[in-house]
């Protein structure tokens, strides 16, 4: 009997480890999708680049503006509903991405809308480097790369994150198409 119990315990260990080994492997994490595009000014000159990485829980946007690209100071930055930067005032990009009709502003109790992003700070030499996140996806339902695409718009002034409709951000001074 003393020999039987250790043998049964040993067999139980092998049976348990065999059951664990037969579990299906967990699905690999979704690889981040990427997208890159130029950012242009009203004259059509390329002044920088946008790079997007879209993961399972967030989209990460990197903005790089070359020296002399924008006036120094704070600038509002938003995702707009149409991927069209063909007119010099960038009005073809329409209003913010806003599928659920939320109010504008990261600090608004009834917001933010899906196009709202933090402000961009441009240094004295006219360059900027920023990385921000957004819950707005690149693809799929409510995604930036829908049928008519989207645009990253940079405004002349900073966004106060509360005032309607665009936080006092002013004119559109730079645009990058997302398709």
C-alpha positions in Angstrom: 0.0 0.0 0.0 2.9 2.4 0.8 4.2 1.9 -2.7 0.8 2.4 -4.4 0.1 5.9 -2.9 3.3 7.5 -4.2 2.7 5.9 -7.6 -0.9 7.2 -7.7 0.4 10.7 -6.7 3.0 10.6 -9.5 0.4 9.5 -12.0 -1.9 12.4 -10.9 0.9 14.9 -11.5 1.5 13.6 -15.0 -2.2 13.6 -15.8 -2.6 17.2 -14.6 0.4 18.4 -16.5 -0.9 16.6 -19.6 -4.2 18.4 -19.3 -2.4 21.8 -19.1 -0.3 21.0 -22.1 -3.4 20.3 -24.2 -5.0 23.7 -23.6 -5.2 25.8 -26.8 -2.6 28.5 -27.0 -3.8 32.0 -26.2 -4.3 34.2 -29.2 -1.3 36.4 -29.9 -1.8 40.1 -29.2 -3.0 42.2 -32.2 0.0 43.7 -34.0 -0.1 47.5 -34.0 -1.2 48.9 -37.4 0.8 51.9 -38.6 0.1 54.8 -40.9 2.3 57.7 -42.0 1.6 60.9 -44.0 3.1 64.3 -44.6 1.7 67.4 -42.9 1.4 70.4 -45.3 0.9 74.1 -44.8 -1.6 76.3 -46.8 0.9 76.7 -49.6 1.1 72.9 -50.0 4.6 72.7 -48.7 5.5 69.7 -46.5 6.3 71.0 -43.0 6.3 67.7 -41.1 5.0 64.2 -40.7 2.4 62.4 -38.8 2.8 58.7 -37.7 0.0 56.7 -36.2 0.3 53.3 -34.4 -3.1 51.7 -33.6 -3.2 49.1 -30.9 -5.9 47.1 -29.1 -6.7 49.9 -26.5 -5.5 53.2 -28.0 -4.1 55.0 -31.0 -0.8 56.7 -30.6 -0.1 59.8 -32.8 3.3 61.2 -33.3 3.7 64.7 -34.9 7.0 66.0 -36.1 7.2 69.6 -37.5 10.5 70.7 -39.1 12.2 73.9 -38.1 10.4 76.9 -39.6 7.2 74.8 -40.1 4.9 76.7 -37.7 4.9 79.9 -35.6 6.2 79.4 -32.1 3.7 78.7 -29.3 0.7 76.6 -28.6 -1.5 75.3 -31.4 -4.8 73.4 -31.2 -4.7 69.9 -32.9 -7.8 67.9 -33.9 -8.9 64.9 -36.0 -11.3 66.2 -38.7 -14.0 64.1 -40.4 -12.8 64.1 -44.0 -9.3 63.3 -45.4 -9.1 66.2 -47.7 -6.4 68.9 -47.5 -6.8 70.2 -51.0 -8.0 73.7 -50.3 -5.6 76.3 -48.8 -7.8 76.9 -45.7 -8.4 73.1 -45.2 -12.1 73.6 -44.9 -12.7 70.4 -47.1 -11.7 68.4 -44.0 -15.1 69.5 -42.5 -15.7 69.4 -38.7 -14.2 67.2 -36.0 -14.6 63.5 -36.0 -17.6 63.2 -33.7 -19.7 60.1 -34.3 -21.6 60.3 -30.9 -22.3 64.1 -31.2 -20.3 64.9 -28.0 -19.4 68.5 -27.1 -16.0 69.8 -28.0 -13.3 69.9 -25.3 -11.1 67.6 -23.4 -12.1 69.5 -20.2 -15.8 69.7 -21.1 -18.2 67.7 -18.9 -20.2 66.8 -22.0 -17.2 66.0 -24.1 -14.7 65.3 -25.5 -15.6 64.6 -29.1 -13.6 62.0 -30.9 -11.5 64.6 -32.8 -10.2 66.4 -29.6 -6.5 66.1 -29.0 -4.1 67.9 -26.7 -2.4 71.1 -27.9 0.9 71.1 -29.8 3.8 73.3 -28.5 6.1 74.7 -31.2 9.5 75.9 -30.2 11.2 79.2 -31.1 12.8 77.6 -34.2 9.3 76.6 -35.5 9.7 72.9 -34.9 7.7 70.5 -32.7 7.8 66.9 -31.6 4.8 65.4 -29.8 3.3 62.0 -29.0 -0.4 61.8 -27.9 -2.9 59.1 -27.5 -6.6 58.8 -28.5 -9.3 56.3 -28.1 -10.4 56.9 -31.7 -9.4 53.9 -33.7 -7.6 53.9 -37.1 -9.8 51.3 -38.7 -13.2 49.7 -38.0 -16.3 51.2 -36.7 -15.8 54.9 -36.0 -12.2 54.7 -37.4 -10.2 57.5 -38.9 -9.7 55.5 -42.2 -13.4 55.2 -43.0 -14.9 55.8 -46.5 -13.8 59.4 -46.8 -10.8 59.3 -44.5 -9.9 61.9 -41.9 -7.4 64.7 -41.4 -5.1 65.9 -38.7 -5.6 69.7 -38.5 -3.3 72.0 -36.7 -4.8 75.4 -35.8 -3.2 78.9 -35.5 -4.0 79.2 -31.8 -4.2 77.0 -28.7 -7.4 75.1 -27.9 -8.9 76.1 -24.5 -10.5 72.6 -24.4 -14.0 73.9 -23.4 -15.3 76.7 -25.7 -17.6 75.6 -28.5 -17.1 74.7 -31.3 -13.3 74.5 -31.4 -11.9 76.0 -28.2 -10.9 79.3 -29.8 -8.2 77.5 -31.8 -8.7 79.7 -34.9 -7.6 79.2 -38.5 -6.5 75.9 -39.8 -2.7 76.3 -40.6 -1.6 72.7 -41.3 -3.2 69.5 -42.5 -2.3 65.8 -42.9 -4.5 63.3 -44.7 -5.4 60.0 -43.0 -6.7 57.4 -45.5 
